[in-house]
């Protein structure tokens, strides 16, 4: 099937996906970098205008988890496809999410259903860094035994839950089926 496709053939497509993601977000009016004028390696204050505007933040672990989950799912669903093809598909899915996540519809949904009352969406730099974080998770899953990948997922989810009362699991839950009790707990109530 696609087992013979090499990294040399896939990498240009991955860079094209990154460029297309940036172009789409800029066309949607997303800011390229934080309006504060700098790009921080880490921004740890969730309830601030800098959240989701810098390279990494407390939501970066959820994108690493995406990569681990994508690796596992694609390994099961496409076992005859080579790793480069699966990585390309994971990149495409993550990039599509980054564009969809930054539409007014989803941004407003975050504001309505989650604790992210002042959320304005990601900067382009943050979205691209999120895609790279996903690829880090994908690479980790490729190199780790399945049990250790599962432990990393649980550890990252637990760390974010402890640090900011949010993680990928709660994020999905609150987008799909918002619960007042969870929202109150996340707000510190």
C-alpha positions as CSV (number, residue, x, y, z in Angstrom):
1,X,0.0,0.0,0.0
2,X,1.8,3.2,1.2
3,X,4.6,1.4,2.9
4,X,7.2,2.5,0.3
5,X,6.6,6.2,0.8
6,X,9.6,7.8,2.4
7,X,10.1,10.7,4.7
8,X,11.7,12.5,1.8
9,X,8.4,12.4,0.0
10,X,6.3,13.2,3.0
11,X,8.3,16.1,4.7
12,X,7.6,18.6,1.9
13,X,3.9,17.9,2.3
14,X,4.1,18.3,6.0
15,X,5.8,21.7,5.6
16,X,3.1,22.6,3.0
17,X,0.4,21.7,5.6
18,X,2.1,24.0,8.2
19,X,2.3,26.8,5.6
20,X,-1.4,26.3,4.6
21,X,-2.5,26.3,8.2
22,X,-0.7,29.6,8.8
23,X,-2.1,31.1,5.6
24,X,-5.6,30.0,6.5
25,X,-5.4,31.4,10.0
26,X,-4.0,34.7,8.8
27,X,-6.8,34.9,6.2
28,X,-9.2,34.3,9.1
29,X,-7.8,37.3,10.9
30,X,-5.7,35.4,13.5
31,X,-2.8,37.3,14.9
32,X,0.7,36.0,13.8
33,X,2.2,36.4,17.3
34,X,1.0,37.7,20.7
35,X,-0.2,41.2,20.4
36,X,2.2,41.9,23.3
37,X,4.9,41.9,20.6
38,X,7.0,39.1,21.9
39,X,7.0,35.3,21.7
40,X,7.7,33.5,24.9
41,X,9.0,29.9,24.9
42,X,6.6,29.2,27.9
43,X,3.6,31.1,29.1
44,X,2.1,29.5,32.2
45,X,-0.6,32.0,33.1
46,X,-3.9,30.5,31.8
47,X,-6.2,33.3,32.7
48,X,-4.3,36.0,30.8
49,X,-4.3,37.6,27.4
50,X,-1.1,35.7,26.6
51,X,-2.7,32.3,26.9
52,X,-2.5,30.4,23.6
53,X,-0.4,33.2,22.1
54,X,3.1,31.9,22.7
55,X,5.1,28.8,21.8
56,X,4.0,26.6,24.7
57,X,1.5,26.8,27.5
58,X,-0.5,24.6,29.8
59,X,-2.4,23.3,26.7
60,X,0.7,22.0,25.0
61,X,0.5,18.7,26.9
62,X,-2.9,18.1,25.3
63,X,-1.3,18.4,21.9
64,X,1.4,15.9,22.9
65,X,-1.5,13.6,23.9
66,X,-3.1,14.1,20.5
67,X,0.1,12.8,18.9
68,X,0.2,9.7,21.1
69,X,-3.5,9.0,20.4
70,X,-3.1,9.6,16.7
71,X,-0.1,7.3,16.6
72,X,-2.1,4.5,18.3
73,X,-5.2,5.0,16.3
74,X,-3.4,5.1,12.9
75,X,-1.2,2.2,13.9
76,X,-4.4,0.1,14.4
77,X,-6.4,1.5,11.5
78,X,-3.6,1.7,8.9
79,X,-1.1,-1.1,9.9
80,X,0.1,-1.5,6.3
81,X,0.9,2.1,5.8
82,X,4.4,3.3,6.6
83,X,5.2,5.6,9.5
84,X,5.7,8.6,7.2
85,X,2.2,8.3,5.7
86,X,0.7,8.0,9.2
87,X,2.6,11.0,10.4
88,X,1.4,13.0,7.4
89,X,-2.2,12.1,8.1
90,X,-1.8,13.0,11.8
91,X,-0.3,16.3,10.8
92,X,-3.3,17.0,8.4
93,X,-5.8,16.1,11.1
94,X,-4.1,18.3,13.8
95,X,-3.7,21.2,11.3
96,X,-7.4,20.9,10.4
97,X,-8.3,21.0,14.1
98,X,-6.1,24.1,14.6
99,X,-8.0,25.9,11.8
100,X,-11.4,24.8,13.1
101,X,-10.6,25.5,16.7
102,X,-9.9,29.1,15.7
103,X,-13.1,29.8,13.9
104,X,-15.6,32.2,15.6
105,X,-18.0,29.3,16.1
106,X,-15.6,27.2,18.2
107,X,-14.1,30.2,20.0
108,X,-17.6,31.2,21.1
109,X,-18.3,27.6,22.1
110,X,-15.3,27.6,24.3
111,X,-16.4,30.9,25.9
112,X,-20.0,29.6,26.5
113,X,-19.3,26.0,27.6
114,X,-15.9,26.1,29.4
115,X,-14.0,28.2,31.9
116,X,-12.3,30.1,29.0
117,X,-14.5,33.2,29.3
118,X,-11.9,35.5,27.7
119,X,-10.5,33.1,25.2
120,X,-9.8,34.8,21.9
121,X,-8.2,31.9,20.0
122,X,-4.7,31.0,19.2
123,X,-2.0,33.0,17.6
124,X,-0.6,31.5,14.4
125,X,2.7,30.8,16.1
126,X,0.9,29.0,18.9
127,X,-1.1,26.9,16.4
128,X,2.0,25.9,14.6
129,X,3.8,25.0,17.8
130,X,0.7,22.9,18.8
131,X,1.1,20.9,15.6
132,X,4.8,20.4,16.4
133,X,3.8,19.3,19.9
134,X,1.5,16.7,18.4
135,X,4.4,15.5,16.2
136,X,6.5,15.2,19.4
137,X,3.8,13.0,20.9
138,X,3.6,10.9,17.7
139,X,7.4,10.4,17.9
140,X,7.2,9.5,21.6
141,X,4.5,6.9,20.9
142,X,6.6,5.5,18.1
143,X,9.6,5.0,20.4
144,X,7.9,3.9,23.6
145,X,6.1,0.7,24.5
146,X,2.3,1.0,24.5
147,X,2.1,0.8,28.3
148,X,4.6,3.6,28.7
149,X,2.7,5.7,26.1
150,X,-0.4,5.2,28.1
151,X,1.4,6.2,31.2
152,X,2.6,9.4,29.5
153,X,-0.9,10.3,28.5
154,X,-2.2,9.7,32.0
155,X,0.7,11.7,33.5
156,X,0.2,14.7,31.1
157,X,-3.5,14.7,31.7
158,X,-3.0,14.5,35.4
159,X,-0.4,17.3,35.4
160,X,-2.6,19.7,33.5
161,X,-5.6,18.7,35.7
162,X,-3.6,19.4,38.9
163,X,-2.0,22.6,37.5
164,X,-4.9,24.3,35.8
165,X,-8.0,22.2,36.4
166,X,-8.2,21.4,32.7
167,X,-6.9,18.9,30.3
168,X,-7.8,17.3,27.0
169,X,-10.4,15.0,28.5
170,X,-12.2,17.9,30.3
171,X,-11.8,20.1,27.2
172,X,-13.6,17.6,25.0
173,X,-16.3,16.9,27.7
174,X,-17.0,20.6,28.1
175,X,-17.2,21.3,24.4
176,X,-19.5,18.3,23.7
177,X,-21.5,18.0,26.9
178,X,-20.9,21.0,29.3
179,X,-21.6,20.2,33.0
180,X,-22.2,23.1,35.4
181,X,-20.5,21.1,38.2
182,X,-17.3,20.8,36.2
183,X,-17.3,24.4,35.1
184,X,-17.7,25.5,38.8
185,X,-14.9,23.2,39.9
186,X,-12.7,24.6,37.1
187,X,-13.4,28.1,38.2
188,X,-12.2,27.2,41.7
189,X,-15.6,26.9,43.3
